[in-house]
């Protein structure tokens, strides 16, 4: 077998020696025993969040996490407080992006043909500080989950959490823009402090299964993703995705849409409409799951154990403090 010596070494390190083509069923679960949870990404601001909650109630979609991509610094204090209150009142985790990054500043390389390689990084010490200040500000407004897309940021974030610079219950949600495409990378990211990992959108079931075998943290998997992340629609694989990846956050983006970041009031009607459609897409996928695997999988409900729910009272941590 090609690479047999390397495969044996991987096995000696407790890593899978091949992608798991046999698609083993994961025995791992969320703290409440659930196989999967529903996440609605690109929920940009309080109005979009309200739309998600309204549509989820109307369509009986058990949304327990929303995430955002524009960055903490693109929201006013009032907007951050509003999102924290909505999350706390409804038992829904709110995960906000800690930005900026190279792709948003004056980096020439980030705009070159190879730009996607460096665009997600924190460029220089000043940008590293800015991203970590975004995390501090989120904590000060009661938010307990931030999206991180740079390994240095992740490492320092974990250190700040350990030493009390950030709340001990604050979670690091690794962004899809920090590609974790194999079991060894997944293990390193967890060792650096990740609580949940967004996988690249195009991994096969076998590749997802190999990563699941290497780590215990929840995996975040796009069942549908926007065009700039591949434009995949994997509804037909939803049962197998849950079976292989549990505990897994099923993410419902939208194919056929443009990158909305940074979002703002100038596009609020569109953001609200997109938020509602993401919930509708989730309903379509869950209906398919019910038809094909009725009663086989459990999902989490609002307020479930393990969710990084916003604090009901604002944290004592202050930006720069």
C-alpha positions as CSV (number, residue, x, y, z in Angstrom):
1,X,0.0,0.0,0.0
2,X,1.4,3.4,-1.0
3,X,2.7,5.3,2.0
4,X,2.5,2.4,4.4
5,X,5.3,3.6,6.6
6,X,3.7,7.0,7.0
7,X,0.3,5.4,7.6
8,X,1.8,3.3,10.4
9,X,3.3,6.4,11.9
10,X,-0.1,8.2,11.8
11,X,-1.7,5.3,13.5
12,X,1.0,5.4,16.2
13,X,0.0,9.0,16.9
14,X,-3.6,8.0,17.3
15,X,-4.6,9.4,13.9
16,X,-6.6,7.6,11.2
17,X,-4.2,6.0,8.7
18,X,-6.6,6.6,5.8
19,X,-9.8,8.5,5.0
20,X,-12.6,6.5,6.4
21,X,-14.4,5.2,3.2
22,X,-16.5,2.8,5.2
23,X,-18.3,5.8,6.8
24,X,-18.4,4.6,10.4
25,X,-21.1,6.0,12.6
26,X,-19.9,8.5,15.2
27,X,-20.8,7.6,18.7
28,X,-20.0,11.1,19.9
29,X,-22.8,13.4,21.0
30,X,-23.5,16.9,22.3
31,X,-23.8,17.3,26.1
32,X,-27.6,16.9,25.9
33,X,-27.3,13.6,23.9
34,X,-28.2,15.2,20.5
35,X,-26.6,14.2,17.2
36,X,-27.0,17.6,15.5
37,X,-27.9,21.2,15.9
38,X,-29.1,23.8,13.5
39,X,-27.1,27.0,12.8
40,X,-28.1,29.9,10.6
41,X,-25.0,31.8,9.4
42,X,-24.6,35.3,8.0
43,X,-27.2,36.7,10.5
44,X,-26.1,40.3,10.2
45,X,-27.5,42.3,13.1
46,X,-30.6,42.4,15.4
47,X,-33.2,42.8,12.6
48,X,-31.8,39.7,10.7
49,X,-31.7,37.8,14.1
50,X,-35.3,38.7,14.8
51,X,-36.2,37.5,11.3
52,X,-34.5,34.2,12.0
53,X,-36.3,33.7,15.3
54,X,-39.7,34.6,13.7
55,X,-39.2,32.3,10.7
56,X,-37.8,29.5,12.9
57,X,-40.9,29.6,15.1
58,X,-43.3,29.7,12.1
59,X,-41.6,26.8,10.4
60,X,-40.7,24.8,13.5
61,X,-37.0,24.8,12.8
62,X,-35.0,24.3,16.0
63,X,-32.4,27.0,15.5
64,X,-29.9,27.0,18.4
65,X,-27.1,29.1,17.0
66,X,-26.7,32.1,14.7
67,X,-23.4,33.4,13.4
68,X,-22.3,36.6,11.8
69,X,-19.5,37.5,9.4
70,X,-19.1,41.3,9.4
71,X,-17.3,41.6,12.7
72,X,-17.9,42.8,16.2
73,X,-16.5,46.2,15.3
74,X,-19.1,46.7,12.6
75,X,-21.9,46.9,15.2
76,X,-22.9,49.7,17.6
77,X,-23.0,49.1,21.3
78,X,-26.8,49.1,21.0
79,X,-26.8,46.5,18.3
80,X,-24.5,44.2,20.3
81,X,-26.7,44.5,23.3
82,X,-29.7,43.8,21.2
83,X,-28.2,40.6,19.8
84,X,-27.1,39.5,23.2
85,X,-30.6,40.1,24.7
86,X,-32.2,38.2,21.8
87,X,-29.9,35.2,22.2
88,X,-30.3,35.1,26.0
89,X,-34.1,35.4,25.9
90,X,-34.5,32.7,23.3
91,X,-31.7,30.3,24.3
92,X,-29.8,30.8,21.1
93,X,-26.0,31.0,20.9
94,X,-24.7,34.2,19.2
95,X,-21.3,33.9,17.5
96,X,-19.8,37.1,16.1
97,X,-16.7,37.4,13.9
98,X,-13.6,38.8,15.6
99,X,-12.1,41.0,12.8
100,X,-10.4,42.7,11.0
101,X,-8.1,40.7,8.7
102,X,-5.6,41.2,5.9
103,X,-8.3,41.1,3.3
104,X,-10.0,44.1,4.8
105,X,-7.0,46.4,5.1
106,X,-4.3,47.8,2.8
107,X,-2.6,44.5,2.0
108,X,-1.7,44.3,-1.7
109,X,-1.0,40.6,-1.5
110,X,-4.6,40.0,-0.3
111,X,-5.8,41.4,-3.6
112,X,-3.4,39.5,-5.8
113,X,-4.3,36.2,-7.5
114,X,-3.0,34.3,-4.5
115,X,-4.8,36.6,-2.1
116,X,-7.1,34.0,-0.6
117,X,-4.1,32.4,1.0
118,X,-3.4,35.5,3.2
119,X,-6.7,37.4,3.3
120,X,-8.0,35.6,6.5
121,X,-4.8,36.3,8.5
122,X,-4.3,39.0,11.2
123,X,-1.7,41.2,9.5
124,X,1.0,42.4,11.9
125,X,0.8,43.0,15.6
126,X,-1.6,46.0,15.3
127,X,-4.2,43.9,13.5
128,X,-3.6,41.0,16.0
129,X,-4.5,43.5,18.8
130,X,-7.5,44.8,16.9
131,X,-9.0,41.3,16.5
132,X,-8.4,40.5,20.1
133,X,-10.0,43.8,21.1
134,X,-13.0,42.7,19.0
135,X,-13.2,39.6,21.2
136,X,-13.0,41.7,24.4
137,X,-15.7,44.0,23.2
138,X,-18.0,41.1,22.4
139,X,-17.4,39.7,25.9
140,X,-18.2,43.1,27.4
141,X,-21.6,43.0,25.7
142,X,-22.4,39.5,27.0
143,X,-21.5,37.6,23.8
144,X,-19.8,34.3,24.6
145,X,-18.8,33.0,21.2
146,X,-16.5,34.5,18.6
147,X,-15.4,33.3,15.1
148,X,-11.7,33.2,14.7
149,X,-9.8,32.7,11.4
150,X,-6.1,33.1,12.4
151,X,-4.1,30.5,14.4
152,X,-2.1,33.2,16.3
153,X,-5.4,34.9,17.3
154,X,-6.8,31.5,18.4
155,X,-3.7,30.8,20.5
156,X,-3.7,34.2,22.3
157,X,-7.5,34.1,22.7
158,X,-7.2,30.7,24.5
159,X,-4.4,32.2,26.8
160,X,-6.6,35.2,27.6
161,X,-9.4,32.9,28.5
162,X,-7.2,30.9,30.8
163,X,-5.8,33.9,32.6
164,X,-9.2,35.7,33.1
165,X,-8.6,38.4,30.4
166,X,-11.7,36.9,28.8
167,X,-14.6,35.0,30.4
168,X,-13.8,31.4,31.1
169,X,-16.9,30.2,29.3
170,X,-16.2,32.1,26.1
171,X,-15.9,29.8,23.1
172,X,-13.7,30.0,20.0
173,X,-15.6,29.0,16.8
174,X,-13.0,28.4,14.2
175,X,-14.0,29.9,10.8
176,X,-14.3,28.1,7.5
177,X,-11.6,30.6,6.4
178,X,-9.1,28.8,8.6
179,X,-9.0,25.6,6.6
180,X,-9.0,22.4,8.7
181,X,-8.9,19.7,6.0
182,X,-7.3,16.7,7.7
183,X,-7.3,15.0,11.1
184,X,-3.8,16.2,12.1
185,X,-4.8,19.9,11.5
186,X,-8.0,19.4,13.4
187,X,-6.2,18.0,16.4
188,X,-3.7,21.0,16.4
189,X,-6.6,23.5,16.2
190,X,-8.3,21.9,19.2
191,X,-5.0,21.9,21.1
192,X,-4.7,25.6,20.4
193,X,-8.1,26.2,22.1
194,X,-10.9,25.7,19.5
195,X,-14.3,24.7,20.9
196,X,-15.9,24.1,17.5
197,X,-14.5,23.8,14.0
198,X,-16.0,24.9,10.6
199,X,-14.8,22.4,8.0
200,X,-14.0,23.3,4.4
201,X,-17.3,23.0,2.5
202,X,-16.1,20.4,0.0
203,X,-14.9,17.6,2.2
204,X,-16.2,14.2,1.3
205,X,-18.1,12.1,3.9
206,X,-15.0,9.9,4.2
207,X,-12.8,12.9,4.9
208,X,-15.2,14.3,7.4
209,X,-15.3,10.9,9.1
210,X,-11.6,10.8,9.5
211,X,-11.5,14.2,11.1
212,X,-14.4,13.2,13.5
213,X,-12.3,10.2,14.5
214,X,-9.5,12.5,15.6
215,X,-11.3,15.1,17.7
216,X,-14.3,15.3,20.0
217,X,-15.3,18.9,19.6
218,X,-18.4,19.7,17.5
219,X,-17.9,20.1,13.7
220,X,-19.7,22.8,11.8
221,X,-20.7,21.6,8.3
222,X,-22.4,23.6,5.6
223,X,-25.3,21.7,4.2
224,X,-25.7,24.5,1.7
225,X,-23.1,27.2,1.2
226,X,-22.8,30.5,-0.7
227,X,-21.1,30.7,-4.1
228,X,-17.9,32.1,-2.7
229,X,-17.5,29.0,-0.6
230,X,-18.3,26.6,-3.4
231,X,-22.0,26.8,-3.9
232,X,-22.7,23.3,-2.6
233,X,-26.2,22.0,-1.8
234,X,-25.8,18.7,0.1
235,X,-29.4,18.1,1.3
236,X,-29.3,14.6,-0.1
237,X,-26.4,13.8,2.2
238,X,-27.8,15.2,5.4
239,X,-28.5,11.8,7.1
240,X,-25.0,10.6,6.3
241,X,-23.4,13.9,7.4
242,X,-25.1,13.6,10.8
243,X,-24.2,9.9,11.1
244,X,-20.6,10.5,10.3
245,X,-19.9,13.9,11.9
246,X,-22.0,13.9,15.1
247,X,-21.9,16.1,17.1
248,X,-22.4,18.4,14.2
249,X,-23.8,21.9,13.6
250,X,-25.7,21.9,10.3
251,X,-25.2,25.2,8.7
252,X,-27.6,26.6,6.1
253,X,-26.1,29.2,3.8
254,X,-27.5,30.2,0.4
255,X,-26.3,29.4,-3.0
256,X,-26.8,32.1,-5.6
257,X,-25.9,35.0,-3.2
258,X,-23.1,37.5,-3.0
259,X,-20.8,38.1,-0.1
260,X,-22.7,40.6,2.1
261,X,-19.7,41.6,4.3
262,X,-19.5,44.1,5.8
263,X,-23.2,44.3,6.1
264,X,-25.1,47.4,7.2
265,X,-28.4,49.4,7.1
266,X,-28.0,50.1,3.4
267,X,-28.8,46.4,2.7
268,X,-31.0,45.5,5.7
269,X,-34.1,44.5,3.7
270,X,-32.0,42.0,1.7
271,X,-30.3,40.7,4.8
272,X,-33.6,40.1,6.5
273,X,-35.0,38.3,3.4
274,X,-31.8,36.2,3.1
275,X,-32.1,35.3,6.8
276,X,-35.7,34.1,6.3
277,X,-34.7,32.0,3.3
278,X,-31.9,30.3,5.2
279,X,-34.4,29.1,7.8
280,X,-36.7,27.9,4.9
281,X,-33.8,26.0,3.5
282,X,-33.2,24.4,6.8
283,X,-36.8,23.3,6.9
284,X,-36.5,21.7,3.5
285,X,-33.4,19.8,4.6
286,X,-35.0,18.7,7.9
287,X,-38.1,17.5,6.0
288,X,-35.9,15.4,3.8
289,X,-34.2,14.0,6.9
290,X,-37.5,13.1,8.4
291,X,-38.6,11.3,5.3
292,X,-35.4,9.3,5.0
293,X,-34.4,8.7,8.7
294,X,-37.5,9.3,10.8
295,X,-36.7,9.2,14.5
296,X,-33.1,8.1,14.0
297,X,-31.4,11.3,15.1
298,X,-31.9,13.7,18.0
299,X,-31.5,17.5,17.8
300,X,-30.9,20.1,20.4
301,X,-33.5,22.7,21.5
302,X,-33.1,26.2,22.8
303,X,-30.9,26.6,25.8
304,X,-29.3,23.2,25.5
305,X,-26.2,22.4,27.5
306,X,-22.9,23.3,25.7
307,X,-24.3,26.3,23.9
308,X,-22.3,29.5,24.4
309,X,-25.4,31.5,25.3
310,X,-25.0,35.3,25.8
311,X,-24.7,36.3,29.4
312,X,-28.0,37.8,30.8
313,X,-26.0,40.5,32.5
314,X,-23.1,42.2,30.8
315,X,-19.7,40.9,31.6
316,X,-17.3,42.8,33.8
317,X,-14.6,42.6,31.1
318,X,-14.2,45.9,29.3
319,X,-12.5,46.5,26.0
320,X,-8.8,47.3,26.6
321,X,-9.2,46.4,30.3
